[in-house]
Amino acid sequence: MTDASIPAEKPAPATPEPAPVSAKEEAVDTIRFLALLAIAVLIFRSFFLSPFNIPSESMQPRLLIGDYLLVNKMAYGYSKYSLPFSVPLIPGRIFARTPDRGDVVVFKAPPVNDNDYIKRVIGLPGDTIQVKDGIVWLNGKPLKREPMADFVIPVTQNMIDASRANGTLPCYSPEFEEIGANGQRQCRYKRFKETLPSGKSYAILDITSIPEDNTAPVTVPAGHLFLMGDNRDRSADSRFPAVEGQGIGLVPEENLVGHALVTMFSTDGSASWINPISWFTAARWNRAGEGF
């Protein structure tokens, strides 16, 4: 008796090799990915959070030239000014909320409504604001103001650059500049704590006398805000008529861009592109994480 022969196994069919992706298809996929990424970033920056850098001294002592902030775009609703280049896709203002007194806000500055400014909300619709001898009066009562220790700040490269651009001095006037214990130039200003009726307080600078230390009373109309810089003598704010580069007048709430949340990063302006070490030495790491 002979064993039955075992049939040989049939070879499995060969798996077809995937067709090679052409360089053109790879380029199309890359462009598609980058476009989707750009759209996602655009949406996020338009409606959620956005960075903002400080170019002037108008909000000292809280903010310094070279600070980079994170701004909450959701805080006060949305208008066309929430969108890049103020594209008019949003009619009026949606999901609107009026800021609280004392909020630090980013907005499009009248009269041109082109540039982003940052100031503190002092007067809401219906409030009457007047400045007497440098003291802010809100609805017929002066805001409480108490002396604090002097504000001392080193003269940094970005302060020097800004003063050259504006035709001023880094410390406003020679009388406010001194040489510190380390032999470096520094500015010294008088600092005060200002307190709103709600109890919210913040530091301000009042370093000299200017004509706007005394103003006529102004009642804030509906849909507008009275905004001031914390550096009262170096801020083009609502005390001044809305003239490009000179003042902003009463700011429409529609111009609001967002609420300042936290300082993300800060640099003294001394970094050089050709010296990577300076990227780190110029950073003011202790300012990162400061909230409002």
C-alpha positions as CSV (number, residue, x, y, z in Angstrom):
1,M,0.0,0.0,0.0
2,T,1.5,3.3,-1.0
3,D,1.0,6.6,0.7
4,A,-1.1,9.1,-1.1
5,S,1.0,11.9,-2.4
6,I,0.5,15.3,-0.8
7,P,-0.3,18.1,-3.3
8,A,2.1,21.0,-3.3
9,E,0.9,24.3,-1.9
10,K,0.0,27.0,-4.4
11,P,2.1,30.1,-4.0
12,A,0.2,33.1,-2.5
13,P,-0.6,35.8,-5.1
14,A,2.0,38.6,-5.0
15,T,0.9,41.8,-3.3
16,P,0.9,44.6,-5.8
17,E,3.5,47.3,-4.9
18,P,1.9,50.7,-4.3
19,A,2.3,53.1,-7.1
20,P,5.1,55.6,-6.3
21,V,4.0,59.1,-5.2
22,S,5.1,61.6,-7.7
23,A,7.0,64.8,-6.6
24,K,4.0,66.8,-7.8
25,E,1.6,64.9,-5.6
26,E,3.9,65.4,-2.6
27,A,4.1,69.1,-3.2
28,V,0.3,69.3,-3.5
29,D,-0.1,67.4,-0.2
30,T,2.4,69.7,1.5
31,I,0.7,72.8,0.3
32,R,-2.7,71.5,1.4
33,F,-1.3,70.7,4.9
34,L,0.3,74.1,5.2
35,A,-2.9,75.8,4.0
36,L,-5.0,74.0,6.6
37,L,-2.5,74.8,9.3
38,A,-2.6,78.5,8.3
39,I,-6.4,78.5,8.4
40,A,-6.4,76.8,11.9
41,V,-3.9,79.4,13.2
42,L,-5.9,82.2,11.7
43,I,-9.1,81.0,13.3
44,F,-7.4,80.5,16.7
45,R,-5.8,84.0,16.6
46,S,-9.0,85.6,15.5
47,F,-11.4,84.1,18.0
48,F,-9.4,82.7,20.9
49,L,-5.9,83.9,21.9
50,S,-3.5,86.2,20.2
51,P,0.0,87.6,21.0
52,F,0.6,91.3,21.3
53,N,3.9,93.2,21.9
54,I,4.4,96.5,23.8
55,P,6.1,99.2,21.7
56,S,5.8,102.2,24.1
57,E,6.1,103.3,27.8
58,S,2.4,104.3,28.1
59,M,1.5,101.4,30.4
60,Q,4.5,101.5,32.8
61,P,5.0,100.4,35.4
62,R,3.0,97.2,34.7
63,L,4.2,96.9,31.0
64,L,7.6,97.6,29.6
65,I,8.8,98.1,26.0
66,G,9.7,94.6,24.8
67,D,7.0,92.7,26.7
68,Y,4.9,90.2,24.8
69,L,1.4,89.5,26.0
70,L,-1.3,86.9,25.4
71,V,-4.6,88.5,24.7
72,N,-8.0,86.9,25.3
73,K,-10.0,87.5,22.1
74,M,-13.2,86.0,23.6
75,A,-13.5,88.4,26.5
76,Y,-15.6,91.2,25.0
77,G,-17.2,89.6,21.9
78,Y,-16.2,90.0,18.3
79,S,-16.3,92.7,15.6
80,K,-14.5,93.2,12.3
81,Y,-11.5,94.4,14.4
82,S,-11.1,90.8,15.7
83,L,-10.2,89.7,12.3
84,P,-6.8,90.1,10.4
85,F,-6.7,93.4,8.6
86,S,-10.2,94.2,10.0
87,V,-11.9,92.4,7.2
88,P,-15.6,93.4,7.4
89,L,-17.1,90.0,7.8
90,I,-18.7,90.5,11.2
91,P,-21.6,93.0,11.3
92,G,-21.4,95.3,14.3
93,R,-20.4,93.4,17.4
94,I,-21.5,89.8,18.4
95,F,-21.4,88.1,21.8
96,A,-20.7,91.6,23.2
97,R,-19.7,92.2,26.8
98,T,-18.7,95.6,28.3
99,P,-15.3,95.5,30.2
100,D,-15.0,96.1,33.9
101,R,-13.3,99.2,35.2
102,G,-9.6,98.5,35.6
103,D,-9.4,95.9,32.8
104,V,-6.4,96.3,30.5
105,V,-7.7,96.1,27.0
106,V,-6.2,95.9,23.5
107,F,-8.2,97.9,20.8
108,K,-8.0,99.6,17.5
109,A,-7.1,103.2,18.1
110,P,-9.3,106.0,16.8
111,P,-9.5,107.9,14.6
112,V,-7.9,105.7,11.9
113,N,-8.8,102.4,13.7
114,D,-5.7,100.8,12.2
115,N,-3.1,100.3,15.0
116,D,-3.5,98.2,18.1
117,Y,-3.2,100.1,21.4
118,I,-3.3,98.9,25.0
119,K,-4.8,101.0,27.8
120,R,-6.7,100.6,31.1
121,V,-10.5,101.0,31.3
122,I,-11.3,103.9,33.6
123,G,-14.8,105.1,32.5
124,L,-17.8,103.0,31.3
125,P,-20.9,104.3,29.4
126,G,-22.7,106.8,31.6
127,D,-19.7,107.6,33.8
128,T,-18.4,111.2,34.1
129,I,-14.6,111.5,34.1
130,Q,-12.5,114.5,35.1
131,V,-8.9,115.0,35.9
132,K,-8.0,117.6,38.6
133,D,-4.3,118.2,39.5
134,G,-3.5,114.7,38.1
135,I,-6.1,113.0,40.2
136,V,-8.9,111.1,38.3
137,W,-12.4,111.9,39.5
138,L,-15.0,109.3,38.7
139,N,-18.7,110.4,38.9
140,G,-17.9,113.3,41.2
141,K,-15.5,111.5,43.5
142,P,-11.7,111.3,43.4
143,L,-10.1,107.9,43.0
144,K,-8.0,107.0,46.0
145,R,-4.3,107.4,45.4
146,E,-1.5,106.4,47.7
147,P,2.3,106.8,47.3
148,M,4.4,103.7,46.6
149,A,8.1,103.1,46.4
150,D,9.7,104.8,43.4
151,F,9.7,102.9,40.2
152,V,13.3,102.3,39.1
153,I,14.0,100.8,35.7
154,P,17.3,100.2,33.8
155,V,17.7,102.1,30.6
156,T,17.5,99.3,28.0
157,Q,18.3,99.2,24.3
158,N,14.6,99.1,23.3
159,M,14.0,102.2,25.4
160,I,16.9,104.0,23.6
161,D,15.6,102.9,20.2
162,A,12.0,104.1,21.0
163,S,13.2,107.5,22.3
164,R,15.3,108.1,19.2
165,A,12.3,107.2,17.0
166,N,10.0,109.6,19.0
167,G,12.6,112.4,19.4
168,T,12.5,112.1,23.2
169,L,14.8,110.8,26.0
170,P,14.7,107.3,27.5
171,C,13.9,108.7,30.9
172,Y,11.6,111.5,29.6
173,S,13.8,114.2,31.1
174,P,17.4,114.3,32.4
175,E,16.1,114.9,36.0
176,F,14.7,111.4,36.1
177,E,17.9,109.6,34.9
178,E,20.6,108.5,37.3
179,I,23.5,106.0,37.6
180,G,22.6,102.9,39.6
181,A,24.9,101.0,42.0
182,N,26.0,98.8,39.2
183,G,27.2,101.8,37.2
184,Q,24.4,101.5,34.6
185,R,21.9,104.2,33.6
186,Q,18.4,103.9,35.1
187,C,15.2,105.9,35.3
188,R,13.5,106.8,38.6
189,Y,9.8,107.8,38.7
190,K,7.2,108.5,41.4
191,R,4.8,105.6,41.6
192,F,1.3,105.5,43.2
193,K,-1.4,103.0,43.9
194,E,-4.8,104.0,42.4
195,T,-7.9,102.3,43.6
196,L,-11.3,102.1,41.9
197,P,-14.7,102.1,43.7
198,S,-14.8,98.3,43.2
199,G,-11.7,98.0,45.3
200,K,-9.5,97.0,42.3
201,S,-6.1,98.7,42.5
202,Y,-3.0,99.0,40.2
203,A,0.2,101.0,40.1
204,I,0.5,104.2,38.1
205,L,3.2,106.7,37.3
206,D,2.8,110.5,37.7
207,I,6.3,111.9,37.0
208,T,5.7,115.5,35.9
209,S,3.0,118.2,35.2
210,I,1.2,118.3,31.8
211,P,-1.8,120.4,30.7
212,E,-3.9,117.2,30.7
213,D,-3.5,117.0,34.5
214,N,-6.6,119.2,34.5
215,T,-9.5,118.4,32.1
216,A,-13.1,119.4,31.8
217,P,-15.7,116.7,32.9
218,V,-16.6,114.2,30.1
219,T,-19.6,111.9,30.2
220,V,-19.0,108.7,28.4
221,P,-21.7,108.0,25.8
222,A,-23.4,104.7,25.3
223,G,-21.2,102.2,23.5
224,H,-17.9,104.0,24.4
225,L,-15.1,103.8,26.9
226,F,-12.7,106.2,28.6
227,L,-9.3,104.7,28.6
228,M,-6.0,105.8,30.2
229,G,-2.4,104.7,30.3
230,D,-0.9,103.8,33.6
231,N,2.0,106.1,32.8
232,R,-0.1,109.2,33.0
233,D,2.4,111.7,31.5
234,R,3.4,109.5,28.6
235,S,0.1,108.2,27.3
236,A,-1.9,109.5,24.3
237,D,-5.3,108.4,25.7
238,S,-8.9,109.5,26.1
239,R,-7.9,112.8,27.7
240,F,-6.8,113.9,24.2
241,P,-9.0,114.3,21.2
242,A,-8.9,111.5,18.6
243,V,-6.0,112.7,16.4
244,E,-3.7,110.2,14.8
245,G,-0.6,109.9,17.0
246,Q,-1.8,112.4,19.6
247,G,-4.9,110.9,21.3
248,I,-7.7,108.5,21.0
249,G,-10.7,110.3,22.4
250,L,-13.6,108.1,23.6
251,V,-13.2,104.7,22.2
252,P,-16.1,102.7,20.7
253,E,-16.6,99.3,22.3
254,E,-16.7,97.9,18.8
255,N,-13.0,98.7,18.6
256,L,-12.1,96.2,21.3
257,V,-9.8,93.4,20.3
258,G,-9.3,91.6,23.6
259,H,-8.4,91.5,27.3
260,A,-4.7,91.3,28.3
261,L,-4.1,88.0,30.1
262,V,-0.5,87.4,30.9
263,T,3.1,88.3,29.9
264,M,4.5,85.4,27.8
265,F,8.0,86.8,27.2
266,S,10.1,90.0,27.5
267,T,13.3,91.3,25.9
268,D,15.4,94.3,26.6
269,G,16.1,94.8,22.9
270,S,19.8,94.0,23.1
271,A,19.6,90.7,21.1
272,S,21.5,90.4,17.8
273,W,20.6,88.0,15.0
274,I,24.2,87.1,14.5
275,N,24.8,86.4,18.1
276,P,22.6,83.5,19.3
277,I,23.9,83.9,22.9
278,S,22.4,87.4,23.0
279,W,18.9,85.9,22.4
280,F,19.1,84.5,25.9
281,T,20.9,87.3,27.7
282,A,18.4,89.9,26.3
283,A,15.4,88.0,27.7
284,R,13.9,89.2,30.9
285,W,12.8,85.8,32.2
286,N,11.4,87.1,35.5
287,R,8.6,89.0,33.6
288,A,7.2,85.8,32.0
289,G,4.0,84.7,33.6
290,E,2.9,88.0,35.2
291,G,-0.9,88.3,35.0
292,F,-3.3,91.3,35.2
